[in-house]
């Protein structure tokens, strides 16, 4: 195992023999790291934290730190990270808090978190999420698959970001951002479909066209929300994406960002 002689690895940590651990790293008790992963210099990983295979963790990261929550009293909580993630310099990933049943922060597979990103306690991050520099996710944030964040985006605690959404750099939101949309601004407003993201995800043009039709009904009809959702259920039952909108809106607890031109 190529471990630098200045690295400190607790005897109760489990680091696969194929992993690289750089200079001055500290890996604590209860940490598990899968094969072919790399941990850059000066990174600190605290347990209980489980990290999957083929992850690339850069320099000076704080992984599995205790939750930044005034109510936390040292209870055992967890951070679980999947496979093939890139974690940039100075990224901070917190463990879960004592406020949820599972007490776990979860990060999926194939995510790309650039320098200075923060993922707060109890967040749930899906797969193939891209977060540019200094994206800040407060506690209990949920991010579905294939979301793209521009730099310096800030997401309020308990907010959700839907599948294949794209949020422009510098945006701030305290509300949920709906799937398949583009959003930006302080306070955040939706600015149409994320058509490029949909195409890159393999959604065919017919499905995207159908979703555009549903978008006009959902965001620009001027009809009360529950009536709109009922209409989407019946008129767009053939669109999996439109049905995902229905589910996302109905499950919202904070409210959902609306279109800038909504009636």
LUMVONU-87994 format. One record per residue (C-alpha): residue number from 1; x, y, z. Coordinates in Angstrom, 1 decimal, m for minus. Layout:
REM residues N
(NUM; (X; Y; Z));
...
END
This chain:
REM residues 263
(1; (0.0; 0.0; 0.0));
(2; (1.7; 3.3; m1.1));
(3; (1.2; 5.3; 2.1));
(4; (3.5; 8.2; 2.7));
(5; (5.5; 7.8; 5.9));
(6; (4.1; 11.0; 7.4));
(7; (0.5; 9.8; 7.1));
(8; (m1.2; 8.7; 10.3));
(9; (m3.7; 5.9; 9.9));
(10; (m5.6; 4.6; 13.0));
(11; (m5.3; 0.9; 13.7));
(12; (m9.1; 0.7; 13.5));
(13; (m9.3; 2.1; 10.0));
(14; (m9.7; m0.2; 7.0));
(15; (m7.8; 1.2; 4.0));
(16; (m7.5; m1.1; 1.0));
(17; (m4.0; m2.1; 0.1));
(18; (m4.3; m0.6; m3.4));
(19; (m5.1; 2.9; m2.1));
(20; (m2.7; 5.8; m2.1));
(21; (m2.4; 8.0; 0.9));
(22; (m0.5; 11.2; 0.6));
(23; (1.8; 13.2; 3.0));
(24; (0.4; 14.3; 6.4));
(25; (m3.0; 12.7; 5.9));
(26; (m4.8; 11.7; 9.1));
(27; (m7.3; 8.8; 8.8));
(28; (m9.2; 8.0; 11.9));
(29; (m10.9; 5.1; 13.6));
(30; (m14.0; 3.8; 11.8));
(31; (m12.9; 4.9; 8.4));
(32; (m13.3; 2.4; 5.5));
(33; (m11.8; 3.2; 2.1));
(34; (m12.3; 0.9; m0.9));
(35; (m9.8; m0.2; m3.5));
(36; (m8.0; 2.1; m6.0));
(37; (m8.8; 5.3; m4.1));
(38; (m6.5; 8.2; m3.6));
(39; (m6.2; 10.5; m0.7));
(40; (m4.2; 13.7; m1.3));
(41; (m1.8; 15.5; 1.1));
(42; (m3.0; 17.0; 4.4));
(43; (m6.5; 15.5; 4.1));
(44; (m8.3; 14.5; 7.4));
(45; (m10.9; 11.7; 7.3));
(46; (m12.8; 11.0; 10.5));
(47; (m15.1; 8.1; 11.2));
(48; (m17.5; 6.5; 11.0));
(49; (m17.0; 7.2; 7.3));
(50; (m17.3; 4.6; 4.4));
(51; (m15.7; 5.5; 1.1));
(52; (m16.2; 3.2; m1.9));
(53; (m13.8; 2.4; m4.8));
(54; (m11.8; 4.5; m7.2));
(55; (m12.4; 7.8; m5.5));
(56; (m10.0; 10.7; m5.9));
(57; (m9.8; 13.0; m2.8));
(58; (m7.6; 16.0; m3.3));
(59; (m5.5; 18.1; m0.9));
(60; (m6.5; 19.6; 2.4));
(61; (m10.0; 18.1; 2.5));
(62; (m12.1; 17.5; 5.6));
(63; (m14.0; 14.3; 5.2));
(64; (m16.4; 12.9; 7.8));
(65; (m16.1; 15.9; 10.2));
(66; (m18.7; 16.1; 13.0));
(67; (m21.9; 17.9; 11.9));
(68; (m21.9; 21.7; 12.4));
(69; (m25.1; 21.6; 14.5));
(70; (m25.5; 23.1; 17.9));
(71; (m27.7; 20.2; 19.0));
(72; (m25.0; 17.6; 18.3));
(73; (m23.6; 16.0; 21.4));
(74; (m21.2; 13.5; 20.0));
(75; (m23.6; 10.8; 19.1));
(76; (m22.4; 8.2; 16.5));
(77; (m23.3; 9.4; 13.0));
(78; (m22.0; 8.5; 9.6));
(79; (m20.8; 9.6; 6.2));
(80; (m21.2; 7.2; 3.2));
(81; (m19.6; 7.9; m0.1));
(82; (m20.0; 5.7; m3.2));
(83; (m17.6; 5.0; m6.1));
(84; (m15.6; 7.0; m8.6));
(85; (m16.1; 10.4; m7.1));
(86; (m13.8; 13.4; m7.5));
(87; (m13.5; 15.6; m4.4));
(88; (m11.5; 18.7; m5.0));
(89; (m9.1; 20.7; m2.8));
(90; (m10.4; 22.0; 0.6));
(91; (m13.8; 20.3; 0.2));
(92; (m15.6; 19.7; 3.5));
(93; (m18.1; 16.8; 3.9));
(94; (m19.9; 16.5; 7.2));
(95; (m21.2; 13.4; 8.9));
(96; (m24.9; 13.1; 9.7));
(97; (m26.5; 14.6; 12.8));
(98; (m28.7; 13.2; 15.5));
(99; (m31.8; 14.9; 13.9));
(100; (m32.7; 12.1; 11.4));
(101; (m33.4; 8.4; 11.8));
(102; (m30.4; 7.2; 9.8));
(103; (m28.0; 9.9; 11.1));
(104; (m26.1; 9.7; 7.8));
(105; (m24.8; 12.0; 5.1));
(106; (m24.9; 10.2; 1.7));
(107; (m23.0; 10.9; m1.5));
(108; (m23.5; 8.5; m4.5));
(109; (m21.4; 7.6; m7.4));
(110; (m19.5; 9.5; m10.2));
(111; (m19.9; 12.9; m8.6));
(112; (m17.5; 15.8; m9.3));
(113; (m17.2; 18.2; m6.4));
(114; (m14.7; 21.0; m7.1));
(115; (m12.6; 23.0; m4.7));
(116; (m14.0; 24.5; m1.5));
(117; (m17.4; 22.9; m1.8));
(118; (m19.3; 22.2; 1.4));
(119; (m21.8; 19.4; 1.9));
(120; (m23.6; 19.8; 5.3));
(121; (m24.9; 17.2; 7.7));
(122; (m27.6; 14.8; 6.6));
(123; (m27.4; 15.8; 2.9));
(124; (m28.4; 13.2; 0.3));
(125; (m26.4; 13.6; m3.0));
(126; (m27.3; 11.3; m5.9));
(127; (m25.1; 10.3; m8.8));
(128; (m23.3; 12.2; m11.5));
(129; (m23.7; 15.6; m9.8));
(130; (m21.3; 18.3; m10.8));
(131; (m20.6; 21.1; m8.3));
(132; (m18.3; 23.9; m9.4));
(133; (m16.0; 25.7; m6.9));
(134; (m17.4; 26.8; m3.5));
(135; (m20.9; 25.4; m3.9));
(136; (m22.5; 25.4; m0.4));
(137; (m25.1; 22.9; 0.6));
(138; (m26.6; 23.4; 4.0));
(139; (m27.8; 20.6; 6.2));
(140; (m30.5; 18.1; 5.1));
(141; (m30.3; 19.2; 1.4));
(142; (m31.3; 16.6; m1.2));
(143; (m29.7; 16.7; m4.7));
(144; (m31.1; 14.2; m7.3));
(145; (m29.0; 12.7; m10.1));
(146; (m27.2; 14.7; m12.8));
(147; (m27.6; 18.1; m11.3));
(148; (m25.1; 20.8; m12.3));
(149; (m24.2; 23.7; m10.0));
(150; (m22.3; 26.7; m11.1));
(151; (m19.7; 28.2; m8.7));
(152; (m20.7; 29.8; m5.4));
(153; (m24.3; 28.5; m5.5));
(154; (m25.8; 28.3; m2.0));
(155; (m28.7; 26.0; m1.1));
(156; (m30.8; 26.5; 2.1));
(157; (m31.2; 23.7; 4.6));
(158; (m33.9; 21.1; 3.8));
(159; (m34.2; 22.4; 0.2));
(160; (m34.2; 19.9; m2.7));
(161; (m32.7; 20.1; m6.2));
(162; (m34.4; 17.9; m8.8));
(163; (m32.9; 15.6; m11.3));
(164; (m31.1; 17.2; m14.2));
(165; (m31.6; 20.7; m12.9));
(166; (m28.9; 23.3; m13.7));
(167; (m28.3; 26.2; m11.3));
(168; (m26.2; 29.2; m12.6));
(169; (m23.2; 30.4; m10.6));
(170; (m23.8; 32.7; m7.7));
(171; (m27.5; 31.7; m7.3));
(172; (m29.1; 31.4; m3.9));
(173; (m32.3; 29.6; m3.1));
(174; (m34.3; 28.7; 0.0));
(175; (m36.9; 26.8; m2.1));
(176; (m36.8; 23.5; m4.0));
(177; (m35.5; 23.7; m7.6));
(178; (m37.7; 21.5; m9.9));
(179; (m36.2; 18.8; m12.1));
(180; (m35.1; 19.3; m15.7));
(181; (m35.0; 23.1; m15.4));
(182; (m32.5; 25.9; m15.5));
(183; (m32.5; 28.3; m12.6));
(184; (m30.5; 31.3; m11.5));
(185; (m30.5; 34.5; m9.4));
(186; (m30.6; 35.6; m5.8));
(187; (m33.8; 34.0; m4.6));
(188; (m33.7; 31.9; m7.8));
(189; (m36.2; 31.7; m10.6));
(190; (m36.7; 29.1; m13.3));
(191; (m35.7; 30.0; m16.8));
(192; (m36.9; 27.2; m19.0));
(193; (m35.9; 23.6; m19.5));
(194; (m32.3; 22.3; m19.2));
(195; (m32.5; 21.0; m22.8));
(196; (m28.8; 20.5; m23.2));
(197; (m28.7; 18.4; m20.0));
(198; (m31.7; 16.4; m21.1));
(199; (m30.1; 15.6; m24.4));
(200; (m26.8; 14.6; m22.8));
(201; (m28.6; 12.3; m20.5));
(202; (m30.0; 10.5; m23.5));
(203; (m33.6; 11.8; m23.3));
(204; (m34.9; 11.6; m26.9));
(205; (m36.2; 14.7; m28.7));
(206; (m39.8; 13.6; m28.7));
(207; (m39.8; 13.3; m24.9));
(208; (m38.2; 16.7; m24.6));
(209; (m40.8; 18.2; m26.9));
(210; (m43.5; 16.7; m24.7));
(211; (m41.9; 18.0; m21.6));
(212; (m41.8; 21.5; m23.1));
(213; (m45.6; 21.3; m23.5));
(214; (m46.0; 20.2; m19.9));
(215; (m43.7; 23.0; m18.8));
(216; (m46.1; 25.6; m20.2));
(217; (m49.0; 24.0; m18.4));
(218; (m47.1; 23.7; m15.1));
(219; (m45.4; 27.1; m15.0));
(220; (m47.3; 29.5; m17.3));
(221; (m51.0; 28.5; m17.3));
(222; (m51.9; 30.7; m14.3));
(223; (m53.9; 27.8; m12.8));
(224; (m53.8; 26.8; m9.1));
(225; (m51.0; 24.3; m8.5));
(226; (m53.1; 21.3; m7.5));
(227; (m55.3; 21.7; m10.6));
(228; (m52.2; 21.9; m12.7));
(229; (m50.7; 18.8; m11.2));
(230; (m54.0; 16.9; m11.7));
(231; (m53.9; 18.0; m15.3));
(232; (m50.4; 16.8; m15.8));
(233; (m51.3; 13.4; m14.3));
(234; (m54.0; 12.9; m17.0));
(235; (m52.9; 14.8; m20.1));
(236; (m49.2; 13.9; m19.8));
(237; (m49.4; 10.4; m18.4));
(238; (m47.1; 9.3; m21.2));
(239; (m44.3; 11.5; m20.0));
(240; (m42.1; 10.0; m17.2));
(241; (m40.5; 13.4; m16.8));
(242; (m43.8; 15.2; m16.3));
(243; (m44.9; 12.6; m13.8));
(244; (m41.6; 13.2; m11.9));
(245; (m42.6; 16.9; m11.7));
(246; (m46.0; 15.9; m10.2));
(247; (m44.3; 13.8; m7.5));
(248; (m41.6; 16.4; m6.8));
(249; (m44.1; 19.3; m6.4));
(250; (m46.4; 17.2; m4.2));
(251; (m43.6; 16.2; m1.9));
(252; (m42.2; 19.7; m1.5));
(253; (m42.2; 21.0; 2.1));
(254; (m40.5; 24.4; 1.4));
(255; (m42.2; 25.3; m1.8));
(256; (m40.8; 25.2; m5.3));
(257; (m39.0; 27.9; m7.4));
(258; (m41.3; 29.2; m10.1));
(259; (m40.8; 30.5; m13.6));
(260; (m39.7; 34.1; m14.0));
(261; (m42.6; 34.7; m16.4));
(262; (m45.2; 32.8; m14.4));
(263; (m48.7; 34.3; m14.4));
END
